[in-house]
Structures are given as C-alpha cells and as structure tokens.
Amino acid sequence: MLDYRKKVMERMDALDTVKEWQRQGKRVVFTNGCFDILHAGHVGYLAEARRLGDRLIVGLNSDASVRRLKGPLRPVCSEADRAAVLSSLEAVSAVTVFDEDTPEKLIGLLLPDILVKGADWPVEKIAGAKAVLEHGGSVLNVPLLEGRSTSGIIEKVIEAYGGRPCCGTP
C-alpha cells in the first residue's frame, strides 16, 4: 500500500517525478486550487481530471496564498492538512504546494501534458495555459458539480450554529 504522505512533494521533487512519468510514456494532468474544505464537488472534479490522463498532480495554494485570495479568515484547514487529505485520494498521484497567487510558474516548470480547470474558467484566463499549449499540451475544462463550494459550506455552518456550540457540547 502506498503511503499517501509520499505523494506530497517539494517543487523540484515534483518536477523529477513528472519528468519520470513522461519518460515512461504516461500522460500527466495538472490542476490546482485551494481545496480548503474538501467536498463532493472537489472529489468529482479531481476524479474527472485524473480520467483525462495517467497521472494527476495537484498544485495546492499555500496558506499565505489562500489568505491573499480568499481573505484573512481562510484557509480553514492548514496547507499540511489539505495536502494530506488530497494525497490520500486515489485520483491524486502527487501534490505540491505553491506560494504564488497563481500556479503559472509551477506549471511552466512542470509542463504537464494536460492542464485542467473547472468549466467556470475560460481557457484564455487559465494560468499556465500558454506554456502548456506552446509545449504541445492541451488545456481542458471539466464540469463542476453545481451548488458545491467551500464558501457555501462555511456559510451553512455559520447559519446553523451562529456562534453556538455544536455537537452537544456546552
């Protein structure tokens, strides 16, 4: 059984891994995101992204990056926890954390065969698309599961508990 923690890699280890997979003739798919509170939308999206190739590498926004993008109260879960959860998914072959606001530099380094984002992203606005296309790769959109979002989960929890203790604790 593969130790999921070995799937969490530093950037240069991820590069070596991607290049090895490509030498073996494997099609490498890349996607990225915050993945703060993992939900069914994330799981379906990652499974669909993985279906497009042989290996899926996920670029994970660092805690600092998430704060810049989502605000000072995010992330809810630390990057170490988010990486551990993502790496335990069967669909995910590797996870690497990036600190920039977009994964453009990371994608330009890794040069995956296929770059994937959700259907809500026009291809021309997908970070790293130009580098992937210039190197003969593809940029694809996959459908999203409607009504699923981390922000929606947070709002539902706040609405349900409104500062009250949960789960029967005083």
N, C-alpha and C positions, 0 to 999 in steps of 0.2 A: 504494500500500500504506500502511495506517495505521500510524504509529509507535506501538507499544504504550505507550511511555513517556508519551504524551499522554493515555492513559486513566487515569493516576494523578493524582488531583486533590485539592486542598485542599478543606476542607468547604464553603466558600462558592462555590467554582467548581463543586463537585458539585451544590449547590443550584441554581445558574443553569442547569446542564446538565439536571437533572431537570425543572425548570420548562419549559425549552425543548422537551424531548421531549414533555412532557404537552401543551403548546400545539400541537404537531404531531399530536396525537391518538395518540401512542404510549403503550402500557401499560408502565409502569415497575415492574419487580420489584426488590425489595431482599432481600439476605440478608447474613449476617455470619459471621465466625469468625476463628480464629487462622491456619488454613491453614499450619501450620509446616513440615511436610514434605509437599508435595503428592503425593497418591496417587490411585489409581483411584476410591476412594470419593468423594474431593473432586470429581474431574472429572465423574463421573456425576451427582453432586448438583447441581453448577453447571449442567450441561447441561440437567437436568430443570427447574431453577428458571428458566432462560432460556426454555425451551419454553413457560412459562406466560404470557409477555408478549413485548413487542417489544424491550425493553432490560433489561439486568441490571446493577445497581450492587451492588458488594460492599463492605460495611463491614469493614475489616480491623483487628483488635486491634493496638494499638501494642506495641512490645517491653515497655514497662513494664506494660501491661495483661496481656499474656501471662504475665509473671513473677508478677503478683499472682494470676492464676487457676490457673496450672499449676506454679508453683514456681520457685526461683532458677536452675535449670539450663535453663529454657526462656525464650525460644524457641531452637531450634537454628539457625534462619535469621533474619537480621535483617528488620525490617519493610520496608526498602528492597528487599531481595531477594525477600521474599514478595510484595510489591506488584508487582514486575517480572514475576514468574512468573505471578501471577494475571492481570495485564493483558495478557499475551501469549496468553491463551486466547481462542478465537473466541467462546465463550459469554458472556464478560465484556465489558460495554460501558464500565464505569468502576469504579475502585477509589478509596476514600477511607479514610484511617486515622483511628481514634478512640482516645482515650486512656483513656476511662472503662472500668469493668468490664463494662458492658453498652452496647449501641448505642441505648438508649432516647431520649436527647437527639437523637442524629443522625437517628433515624427520625422523631421529632417535628418536626424541621426539614425533612427531605426530603419527608415524606408520600408515599411511593410508593403506587402503585395496589394492589400485591400485596406482602405480606410473607411470606417463605418461611423455614421452618426444617425440620430433619430430623424424621422420624417419631418420634424419641425425645423430642420436645418437645411437651407438651400446650399447646394454643393459649392457655389462660389463664396460662401461665408464660412466654410468649414476650415478651421486652422489646419495647416499642413497639406491641404488638398493639392496645391500647386506642386510641391516637392514630390508627392506620391505620383501624380499624373506625369510629371516630367521624367520620372524613372520607370515609366511603363506600367504603373499600377492602376488600380481602379478606386474610385470614391463612390460609395453607395449609401443610400438611406434605407433604414429598416423601419417598419411601422412601430408605433408606440401603443401601449395599452392605455386606452382613454381613461381619464379620471384618476390616474395614479401619479402621485408626486410626493416627495419628502415634505415639501411645504404644506401640502394638503393633510398629511399625517400629523404634522406638528399642530396645525390649526385645529384638527379634530381632537387632539389630546387636550389642548388648552380649553376648547369649548366644553369638553366632557368633564374636566377636572377643575378648571378655573382657579387654580391655586389650592384646591382642596387635596388632602392626601388621597392617594389611590390604593387600591388593592386591600382595603380593610384595615390599613394601619392608621393609628390615631395621629 
